[in-house]
Amino acid sequence: MGEEVDFRQAQADILALLNESPITSGDVRADVRELVQVGELGLAFDTLCSWIFEDSLAISRHFYERLKVLGDELEEKAAVNRLDELIVE
């Protein structure tokens, strides 16, 4: 994770994206929250993106763009790969 990343802001951003995400599994949501709490932001972000992709959950372009920006900040660009396939207008 780059030094310029504001840790608390990144935590808040991941949790905000989780809250707005189409993920319905309580277990997955709990896992992502727990990873954020223990400071594993990259893993939390990757888990969030992986579940969206694996379950082929529809996302908005705005949501995707927010994921992309945070992925760049966290140096987790690969996590966002192919999520553009799930965008619904």
Biopython code that builds the backbone (N, CA, C, O; Angstrom):
import numpy as np
from Bio.PDB.StructureBuilder import StructureBuilder

atoms = [
    (1, "MET", "N", (0.856, -1.174, 0.000)),
    (1, "MET", "CA", (0.000, 0.000, 0.000)),
    (1, "MET", "C", (0.898, 1.231, 0.000)),
    (1, "MET", "O", (1.850, 1.319, 0.776)),
    (2, "GLY", "N", (0.589, 2.171, -0.869)),
    (2, "GLY", "CA", (1.398, 3.379, -0.979)),
    (2, "GLY", "C", (1.336, 4.220, 0.279)),
    (2, "GLY", "O", (0.321, 4.242, 0.975)),
    (3, "GLU", "N", (2.443, 4.925, 0.570)),
    (3, "GLU", "CA", (2.500, 5.742, 1.778)),
    (3, "GLU", "C", (1.515, 6.900, 1.755)),
    (3, "GLU", "O", (1.093, 7.384, 2.805)),
    (4, "GLU", "N", (1.147, 7.348, 0.547)),
    (4, "GLU", "CA", (0.269, 8.508, 0.436)),
    (4, "GLU", "C", (-1.189, 8.171, 0.775)),
    (4, "GLU", "O", (-2.022, 9.071, 0.885)),
    (5, "VAL", "N", (-1.493, 6.896, 0.938)),
    (5, "VAL", "CA", (-2.861, 6.491, 1.242)),
    (5, "VAL", "C", (-3.209, 6.874, 2.678)),
    (5, "VAL", "O", (-2.467, 6.562, 3.610)),
    (6, "ASP", "N", (-4.330, 7.544, 2.844)),
    (6, "ASP", "CA", (-4.840, 7.882, 4.165)),
    (6, "ASP", "C", (-5.545, 6.631, 4.702)),
    (6, "ASP", "O", (-6.618, 6.260, 4.227)),
    (7, "PHE", "N", (-4.931, 5.992, 5.691)),
    (7, "PHE", "CA", (-5.404, 4.712, 6.199)),
    (7, "PHE", "C", (-6.862, 4.766, 6.654)),
    (7, "PHE", "O", (-7.671, 3.921, 6.270)),
    (8, "ARG", "N", (-7.185, 5.753, 7.465)),
    (8, "ARG", "CA", (-8.560, 5.861, 7.973)),
    (8, "ARG", "C", (-9.560, 6.133, 6.854)),
    (8, "ARG", "O", (-10.673, 5.607, 6.865)),
    (9, "GLN", "N", (-9.157, 6.959, 5.888)),
    (9, "GLN", "CA", (-10.040, 7.241, 4.765)),
    (9, "GLN", "C", (-10.245, 5.984, 3.928)),
    (9, "GLN", "O", (-11.355, 5.711, 3.471)),
    (10, "ALA", "N", (-9.179, 5.221, 3.728)),
    (10, "ALA", "CA", (-9.286, 3.979, 2.956)),
    (10, "ALA", "C", (-10.203, 2.987, 3.679)),
    (10, "ALA", "O", (-11.009, 2.305, 3.045)),
    (11, "GLN", "N", (-10.078, 2.909, 5.006)),
    (11, "GLN", "CA", (-10.983, 2.049, 5.782)),
    (11, "GLN", "C", (-12.429, 2.469, 5.555)),
    (11, "GLN", "O", (-13.293, 1.635, 5.282)),
    (12, "ALA", "N", (-12.682, 3.765, 5.671)),
    (12, "ALA", "CA", (-14.039, 4.295, 5.501)),
    (12, "ALA", "C", (-14.548, 4.038, 4.085)),
    (12, "ALA", "O", (-15.716, 3.698, 3.893)),
    (13, "ASP", "N", (-13.669, 4.202, 3.093)),
    (13, "ASP", "CA", (-14.068, 3.991, 1.701)),
    (13, "ASP", "C", (-14.446, 2.538, 1.449)),
    (13, "ASP", "O", (-15.444, 2.262, 0.784)),
    (14, "ILE", "N", (-13.658, 1.613, 1.975)),
    (14, "ILE", "CA", (-13.971, 0.187, 1.791)),
    (14, "ILE", "C", (-15.304, -0.146, 2.445)),
    (14, "ILE", "O", (-16.132, -0.837, 1.853)),
    (15, "LEU", "N", (-15.514, 0.341, 3.662)),
    (15, "LEU", "CA", (-16.774, 0.044, 4.360)),
    (15, "LEU", "C", (-17.968, 0.679, 3.645)),
    (15, "LEU", "O", (-19.046, 0.086, 3.595)),
    (16, "ALA", "N", (-17.783, 1.876, 3.095)),
    (16, "ALA", "CA", (-18.865, 2.532, 2.350)),
    (16, "ALA", "C", (-19.203, 1.717, 1.100)),
    (16, "ALA", "O", (-20.376, 1.506, 0.791)),
    (17, "LEU", "N", (-18.179, 1.264, 0.389)),
    (17, "LEU", "CA", (-18.410, 0.446, -0.802)),
    (17, "LEU", "C", (-19.077, -0.877, -0.430)),
    (17, "LEU", "O", (-19.964, -1.353, -1.138)),
    (18, "LEU", "N", (-18.650, -1.461, 0.676)),
    (18, "LEU", "CA", (-19.269, -2.706, 1.139)),
    (18, "LEU", "C", (-20.750, -2.483, 1.415)),
    (18, "LEU", "O", (-21.592, -3.280, 1.003)),
    (19, "ASN", "N", (-21.065, -1.397, 2.114)),
    (19, "ASN", "CA", (-22.465, -1.110, 2.451)),
    (19, "ASN", "C", (-23.328, -0.907, 1.219)),
    (19, "ASN", "O", (-24.509, -1.256, 1.218)),
    (20, "GLU", "N", (-22.740, -0.339, 0.166)),
    (20, "GLU", "CA", (-23.484, -0.076, -1.067)),
    (20, "GLU", "C", (-23.398, -1.218, -2.066)),
    (20, "GLU", "O", (-24.051, -1.184, -3.109)),
    (21, "SER", "N", (-22.599, -2.221, -1.754)),
    (21, "SER", "CA", (-22.383, -3.314, -2.706)),
    (21, "SER", "C", (-23.601, -4.229, -2.787)),
    (21, "SER", "O", (-24.440, -4.250, -1.886)),
    (22, "PRO", "N", (-23.683, -4.988, -3.887)),
    (22, "PRO", "CA", (-24.795, -5.934, -4.042)),
    (22, "PRO", "C", (-24.561, -7.252, -3.295)),
    (22, "PRO", "O", (-25.357, -8.182, -3.429)),
    (23, "ILE", "N", (-23.491, -7.343, -2.519)),
    (23, "ILE", "CA", (-23.194, -8.572, -1.783)),
    (23, "ILE", "C", (-24.245, -8.766, -0.696)),
    (23, "ILE", "O", (-24.475, -7.881, 0.128)),
    (24, "THR", "N", (-24.879, -9.937, -0.708)),
    (24, "THR", "CA", (-25.929, -10.215, 0.276)),
    (24, "THR", "C", (-25.478, -11.179, 1.366)),
    (24, "THR", "O", (-26.138, -11.286, 2.400)),
    (25, "SER", "N", (-24.383, -11.873, 1.158)),
    (25, "SER", "CA", (-23.906, -12.848, 2.142)),
    (25, "SER", "C", (-23.423, -12.156, 3.409)),
    (25, "SER", "O", (-22.489, -11.355, 3.377)),
    (26, "GLY", "N", (-24.066, -12.473, 4.514)),
    (26, "GLY", "CA", (-23.661, -11.909, 5.799)),
    (26, "GLY", "C", (-22.248, -12.310, 6.177)),
    (26, "GLY", "O", (-21.513, -11.521, 6.771)),
    (27, "ASP", "N", (-21.860, -13.548, 5.831)),
    (27, "ASP", "CA", (-20.511, -14.032, 6.146)),
    (27, "ASP", "C", (-19.450, -13.224, 5.404)),
    (27, "ASP", "O", (-18.430, -12.846, 5.980)),
    (28, "VAL", "N", (-19.697, -12.968, 4.141)),
    (28, "VAL", "CA", (-18.734, -12.194, 3.347)),
    (28, "VAL", "C", (-18.638, -10.778, 3.894)),
    (28, "VAL", "O", (-17.541, -10.244, 4.058)),
    (29, "ARG", "N", (-19.779, -10.174, 4.175)),
    (29, "ARG", "CA", (-19.777, -8.814, 4.730)),
    (29, "ARG", "C", (-18.997, -8.773, 6.049)),
    (29, "ARG", "O", (-18.223, -7.845, 6.284)),
    (30, "ALA", "N", (-19.200, -9.771, 6.903)),
    (30, "ALA", "CA", (-18.486, -9.833, 8.185)),
    (30, "ALA", "C", (-16.981, -10.011, 7.952)),
    (30, "ALA", "O", (-16.167, -9.391, 8.636)),
    (31, "ASP", "N", (-16.617, -10.851, 6.993)),
    (31, "ASP", "CA", (-15.196, -11.061, 6.690)),
    (31, "ASP", "C", (-14.529, -9.768, 6.244)),
    (31, "ASP", "O", (-13.440, -9.434, 6.711)),
    (32, "VAL", "N", (-15.179, -9.041, 5.341)),
    (32, "VAL", "CA", (-14.595, -7.791, 4.847)),
    (32, "VAL", "C", (-14.460, -6.793, 5.996)),
    (32, "VAL", "O", (-13.423, -6.144, 6.134)),
    (33, "ARG", "N", (-15.489, -6.667, 6.812)),
    (33, "ARG", "CA", (-15.428, -5.735, 7.964)),
    (33, "ARG", "C", (-14.285, -6.110, 8.906)),
    (33, "ARG", "O", (-13.553, -5.242, 9.381)),
    (34, "GLU", "N", (-14.141, -7.405, 9.170)),
    (34, "GLU", "CA", (-13.090, -7.868, 10.077)),
    (34, "GLU", "C", (-11.703, -7.560, 9.497)),
    (34, "GLU", "O", (-10.814, -7.117, 10.224)),
    (35, "LEU", "N", (-11.517, -7.790, 8.206)),
    (35, "LEU", "CA", (-10.233, -7.479, 7.566)),
    (35, "LEU", "C", (-9.925, -5.994, 7.651)),
    (35, "LEU", "O", (-8.778, -5.613, 7.883)),
    (36, "VAL", "N", (-10.934, -5.152, 7.467)),
    (36, "VAL", "CA", (-10.736, -3.702, 7.587)),
    (36, "VAL", "C", (-10.323, -3.358, 9.017)),
    (36, "VAL", "O", (-9.403, -2.567, 9.227)),
    (37, "GLN", "N", (-10.998, -3.947, 9.993)),
    (37, "GLN", "CA", (-10.707, -3.643, 11.405)),
    (37, "GLN", "C", (-9.281, -4.014, 11.802)),
    (37, "GLN", "O", (-8.651, -3.311, 12.593)),
    (38, "VAL", "N", (-8.774, -5.117, 11.254)),
    (38, "VAL", "CA", (-7.410, -5.527, 11.611)),
    (38, "VAL", "C", (-6.352, -4.902, 10.712)),
    (38, "VAL", "O", (-5.167, -5.209, 10.836)),
    (39, "GLY", "N", (-6.781, -4.019, 9.802)),
    (39, "GLY", "CA", (-5.833, -3.277, 8.991)),
    (39, "GLY", "C", (-5.407, -3.942, 7.690)),
    (39, "GLY", "O", (-4.497, -3.457, 7.019)),
    (40, "GLU", "N", (-6.044, -5.029, 7.332)),
    (40, "GLU", "CA", (-5.721, -5.733, 6.079)),
    (40, "GLU", "C", (-6.563, -5.144, 4.937)),
    (40, "GLU", "O", (-7.433, -5.813, 4.378)),
    (41, "LEU", "N", (-6.282, -3.876, 4.605)),
    (41, "LEU", "CA", (-7.112, -3.167, 3.635)),
    (41, "LEU", "C", (-7.031, -3.762, 2.240)),
    (41, "LEU", "O", (-8.049, -3.869, 1.557)),
    (42, "GLY", "N", (-5.852, -4.146, 1.811)),
    (42, "GLY", "CA", (-5.704, -4.742, 0.489)),
    (42, "GLY", "C", (-6.501, -6.029, 0.374)),
    (42, "GLY", "O", (-7.185, -6.259, -0.623)),
    (43, "LEU", "N", (-6.410, -6.857, 1.385)),
    (43, "LEU", "CA", (-7.144, -8.124, 1.386)),
    (43, "LEU", "C", (-8.651, -7.884, 1.477)),
    (43, "LEU", "O", (-9.434, -8.578, 0.828)),
    (44, "ALA", "N", (-9.050, -6.912, 2.274)),
    (44, "ALA", "CA", (-10.476, -6.585, 2.390)),
    (44, "ALA", "C", (-11.015, -6.125, 1.041)),
    (44, "ALA", "O", (-12.094, -6.544, 0.621)),
    (45, "PHE", "N", (-10.261, -5.264, 0.364)),
    (45, "PHE", "CA", (-10.683, -4.753, -0.940)),
    (45, "PHE", "C", (-10.740, -5.881, -1.966)),
    (45, "PHE", "O", (-11.690, -5.977, -2.743)),
    (46, "ASP", "N", (-9.716, -6.733, -1.962)),
    (46, "ASP", "CA", (-9.676, -7.858, -2.889)),
    (46, "ASP", "C", (-10.850, -8.808, -2.652)),
    (46, "ASP", "O", (-11.452, -9.303, -3.605)),
    (47, "THR", "N", (-11.172, -9.060, -1.390)),
    (47, "THR", "CA", (-12.295, -9.932, -1.050)),
    (47, "THR", "C", (-13.602, -9.344, -1.557)),
    (47, "THR", "O", (-14.427, -10.054, -2.131)),
    (48, "LEU", "N", (-13.790, -8.049, -1.345)),
    (48, "LEU", "CA", (-14.989, -7.354, -1.818)),
    (48, "LEU", "C", (-15.135, -7.514, -3.336)),
    (48, "LEU", "O", (-16.192, -7.906, -3.831)),
    (49, "CYS", "N", (-14.070, -7.206, -4.054)),
    (49, "CYS", "CA", (-14.117, -7.285, -5.516)),
    (49, "CYS", "C", (-14.297, -8.722, -6.003)),
    (49, "CYS", "O", (-15.053, -8.979, -6.940)),
    (50, "SER", "N", (-13.599, -9.645, -5.365)),
    (50, "SER", "CA", (-13.688, -11.053, -5.776)),
    (50, "SER", "C", (-15.105, -11.588, -5.655)),
    (50, "SER", "O", (-15.582, -12.295, -6.543)),
    (51, "TRP", "N", (-15.779, -11.254, -4.564)),
    (51, "TRP", "CA", (-17.153, -11.743, -4.377)),
    (51, "TRP", "C", (-18.104, -11.137, -5.390)),
    (51, "TRP", "O", (-18.998, -11.818, -5.892)),
    (52, "ILE", "N", (-17.918, -9.868, -5.691)),
    (52, "ILE", "CA", (-18.771, -9.233, -6.703)),
    (52, "ILE", "C", (-18.580, -9.961, -8.036)),
    (52, "ILE", "O", (-19.547, -10.253, -8.739)),
    (53, "PHE", "N", (-17.318, -10.247, -8.373)),
    (53, "PHE", "CA", (-17.039, -10.907, -9.644)),
    (53, "PHE", "C", (-17.519, -12.358, -9.650)),
    (53, "PHE", "O", (-18.189, -12.786, -10.590)),
    (54, "GLU", "N", (-17.181, -13.108, -8.617)),
    (54, "GLU", "CA", (-17.531, -14.538, -8.564)),
    (54, "GLU", "C", (-19.040, -14.759, -8.636)),
    (54, "GLU", "O", (-19.505, -15.718, -9.254)),
    (55, "ASP", "N", (-19.794, -13.876, -8.006)),
    (55, "ASP", "CA", (-21.251, -14.018, -8.003)),
    (55, "ASP", "C", (-21.913, -13.265, -9.157)),
    (55, "ASP", "O", (-23.140, -13.210, -9.247)),
    (56, "SER", "N", (-21.088, -12.680, -10.045)),
    (56, "SER", "CA", (-21.593, -11.931, -11.206)),
    (56, "SER", "C", (-22.674, -10.921, -10.805)),
    (56, "SER", "O", (-23.743, -10.857, -11.413)),
    (57, "LEU", "N", (-22.370, -10.141, -9.774)),
    (57, "LEU", "CA", (-23.327, -9.169, -9.248)),
    (57, "LEU", "C", (-23.272, -7.880, -10.067)),
    (57, "LEU", "O", (-22.195, -7.337, -10.313)),
    (58, "ALA", "N", (-24.424, -7.404, -10.481)),
    (58, "ALA", "CA", (-24.506, -6.179, -11.272)),
    (58, "ALA", "C", (-24.093, -4.975, -10.428)),
    (58, "ALA", "O", (-24.481, -4.848, -9.267)),
    (59, "ILE", "N", (-23.301, -4.101, -11.035)),
    (59, "ILE", "CA", (-22.872, -2.870, -10.362)),
    (59, "ILE", "C", (-23.082, -1.694, -11.316)),
    (59, "ILE", "O", (-23.128, -1.861, -12.535)),
    (60, "SER", "N", (-23.205, -0.510, -10.736)),
    (60, "SER", "CA", (-23.364, 0.702, -11.556)),
    (60, "SER", "C", (-21.988, 1.184, -12.018)),
    (60, "SER", "O", (-20.962, 0.826, -11.439)),
    (61, "ARG", "N", (-21.986, 1.997, -13.066)),
    (61, "ARG", "CA", (-20.728, 2.570, -13.531)),
    (61, "ARG", "C", (-20.096, 3.424, -12.425)),
    (61, "ARG", "O", (-18.881, 3.385, -12.230)),
    (62, "HIS", "N", (-20.911, 4.189, -11.708)),
    (62, "HIS", "CA", (-20.402, 5.030, -10.615)),
    (62, "HIS", "C", (-19.719, 4.170, -9.543)),
    (62, "HIS", "O", (-18.636, 4.513, -9.070)),
    (63, "PHE", "N", (-20.349, 3.061, -9.163)),
    (63, "PHE", "CA", (-19.777, 2.150, -8.163)),
    (63, "PHE", "C", (-18.448, 1.584, -8.680)),
    (63, "PHE", "O", (-17.462, 1.523, -7.946)),
    (64, "TYR", "N", (-18.436, 1.173, -9.953)),
    (64, "TYR", "CA", (-17.216, 0.634, -10.561)),
    (64, "TYR", "C", (-16.097, 1.672, -10.534)),
    (64, "TYR", "O", (-14.960, 1.350, -10.189)),
    (65, "GLU", "N", (-16.412, 2.912, -10.896)),
    (65, "GLU", "CA", (-15.393, 3.966, -10.916)),
    (65, "GLU", "C", (-14.818, 4.189, -9.520)),
    (65, "GLU", "O", (-13.615, 4.408, -9.371)),
    (66, "ARG", "N", (-15.664, 4.135, -8.509)),
    (66, "ARG", "CA", (-15.187, 4.283, -7.125)),
    (66, "ARG", "C", (-14.272, 3.115, -6.740)),
    (66, "ARG", "O", (-13.251, 3.313, -6.081)),
    (67, "LEU", "N", (-14.641, 1.903, -7.152)),
    (67, "LEU", "CA", (-13.775, 0.743, -6.895)),
    (67, "LEU", "C", (-12.415, 0.936, -7.576)),
    (67, "LEU", "O", (-11.369, 0.647, -6.996)),
    (68, "LYS", "N", (-12.455, 1.427, -8.810)),
    (68, "LYS", "CA", (-11.234, 1.609, -9.578)),
    (68, "LYS", "C", (-10.302, 2.616, -8.906)),
    (68, "LYS", "O", (-9.099, 2.375, -8.799)),
    (69, "VAL", "N", (-10.849, 3.729, -8.459)),
    (69, "VAL", "CA", (-10.043, 4.766, -7.789)),
    (69, "VAL", "C", (-9.413, 4.197, -6.518)),
    (69, "VAL", "O", (-8.220, 4.387, -6.279)),
    (70, "LEU", "N", (-10.198, 3.508, -5.713)),
    (70, "LEU", "CA", (-9.673, 2.947, -4.469)),
    (70, "LEU", "C", (-8.657, 1.846, -4.762)),
    (70, "LEU", "O", (-7.656, 1.723, -4.056)),
    (71, "GLY", "N", (-8.905, 1.050, -5.793)),
    (71, "GLY", "CA", (-7.947, 0.016, -6.179)),
    (71, "GLY", "C", (-6.598, 0.615, -6.552)),
    (71, "GLY", "O", (-5.550, 0.064, -6.216)),
    (72, "ASP", "N", (-6.632, 1.747, -7.250)),
    (72, "ASP", "CA", (-5.389, 2.441, -7.605)),
    (72, "ASP", "C", (-4.682, 2.932, -6.343)),
    (72, "ASP", "O", (-3.469, 2.771, -6.205)),
    (73, "GLU", "N", (-5.434, 3.525, -5.430)),
    (73, "GLU", "CA", (-4.849, 4.046, -4.194)),
    (73, "GLU", "C", (-4.218, 2.937, -3.359)),
    (73, "GLU", "O", (-3.157, 3.122, -2.763)),
    (74, "LEU", "N", (-4.879, 1.789, -3.323)),
    (74, "LEU", "CA", (-4.394, 0.673, -2.501)),
    (74, "LEU", "C", (-3.397, -0.212, -3.246)),
    (74, "LEU", "O", (-2.895, -1.194, -2.699)),
    (75, "GLU", "N", (-3.115, 0.148, -4.506)),
    (75, "GLU", "CA", (-2.249, -0.657, -5.357)),
    (75, "GLU", "C", (-2.794, -2.081, -5.487)),
    (75, "GLU", "O", (-2.049, -3.060, -5.451)),
    (76, "GLU", "N", (-4.098, -2.161, -5.637)),
    (76, "GLU", "CA", (-4.806, -3.434, -5.821)),
    (76, "GLU", "C", (-5.571, -3.387, -7.145)),
    (76, "GLU", "O", (-6.736, -3.777, -7.215)),
    (77, "LYS", "N", (-4.897, -2.903, -8.190)),
    (77, "LYS", "CA", (-5.553, -2.728, -9.489)),
    (77, "LYS", "C", (-6.101, -4.041, -10.037)),
    (77, "LYS", "O", (-7.162, -4.056, -10.661)),
    (78, "ALA", "N", (-5.389, -5.144, -9.809)),
    (78, "ALA", "CA", (-5.815, -6.440, -10.347)),
    (78, "ALA", "C", (-7.169, -6.864, -9.785)),
    (78, "ALA", "O", (-7.915, -7.587, -10.447)),
    (79, "ALA", "N", (-7.492, -6.423, -8.572)),
    (79, "ALA", "CA", (-8.758, -6.808, -7.940)),
    (79, "ALA", "C", (-9.957, -6.300, -8.740)),
    (79, "ALA", "O", (-11.029, -6.905, -8.722)),
    (80, "VAL", "N", (-9.766, -5.189, -9.434)),
    (80, "VAL", "CA", (-10.869, -4.555, -10.164)),
    (80, "VAL", "C", (-10.972, -5.084, -11.601)),
    (80, "VAL", "O", (-11.973, -4.860, -12.283)),
    (81, "ASN", "N", (-9.929, -5.785, -12.049)),
    (81, "ASN", "CA", (-9.944, -6.325, -13.417)),
    (81, "ASN", "C", (-11.219, -7.110, -13.678)),
    (81, "ASN", "O", (-11.661, -7.905, -12.848)),
    (82, "ARG", "N", (-11.791, -6.877, -14.828)),
    (82, "ARG", "CA", (-12.962, -7.569, -15.335)),
    (82, "ARG", "C", (-14.270, -7.190, -14.642)),
    (82, "ARG", "O", (-15.330, -7.654, -15.062)),
    (83, "LEU", "N", (-14.231, -6.368, -13.602)),
    (83, "LEU", "CA", (-15.484, -5.957, -12.970)),
    (83, "LEU", "C", (-16.303, -5.072, -13.913)),
    (83, "LEU", "O", (-17.517, -4.943, -13.755)),
    (84, "ASP", "N", (-15.624, -4.459, -14.901)),
    (84, "ASP", "CA", (-16.360, -3.643, -15.869)),
    (84, "ASP", "C", (-17.372, -4.468, -16.657)),
    (84, "ASP", "O", (-18.314, -3.912, -17.221)),
    (85, "GLU", "N", (-17.189, -5.793, -16.704)),
    (85, "GLU", "CA", (-18.135, -6.686, -17.378)),
    (85, "GLU", "C", (-19.504, -6.729, -16.671)),
    (85, "GLU", "O", (-20.509, -7.133, -17.255)),
    (86, "LEU", "N", (-19.510, -6.304, -15.407)),
    (86, "LEU", "CA", (-20.723, -6.410, -14.587)),
    (86, "LEU", "C", (-21.514, -5.107, -14.510)),
    (86, "LEU", "O", (-22.542, -5.040, -13.835)),
    (87, "ILE", "N", (-21.034, -4.073, -15.202)),
    (87, "ILE", "CA", (-21.698, -2.762, -15.156)),
    (87, "ILE", "C", (-23.036, -2.831, -15.880)),
    (87, "ILE", "O", (-23.129, -3.308, -17.011)),
    (88, "VAL", "N", (-24.059, -2.347, -15.204)),
    (88, "VAL", "CA", (-25.375, -2.181, -15.831)),
    (88, "VAL", "C", (-25.708, -0.703, -15.771)),
    (88, "VAL", "O", (-25.538, -0.054, -14.739)),
    (89, "GLU", "N", (-26.177, -0.189, -16.874)),
    (89, "GLU", "CA", (-26.485, 1.248, -16.934)),
    (89, "GLU", "C", (-27.853, 1.524, -16.336)),
    (89, "GLU", "O", (-28.289, 2.674, -16.296)),
]
sb = StructureBuilder()
sb.init_structure("model")
sb.init_model(0)
sb.init_chain("A")
sb.init_seg("    ")
for serial, (resi, resn, name, xyz) in enumerate(atoms, 1):
    if name == "N":
        sb.init_residue(resn, " ", resi, " ")
    sb.init_atom(name, np.array(xyz, "f"), 0.0, 1.0, " ", f" {name:<3s}", serial, name[0])
structure = sb.get_structure()
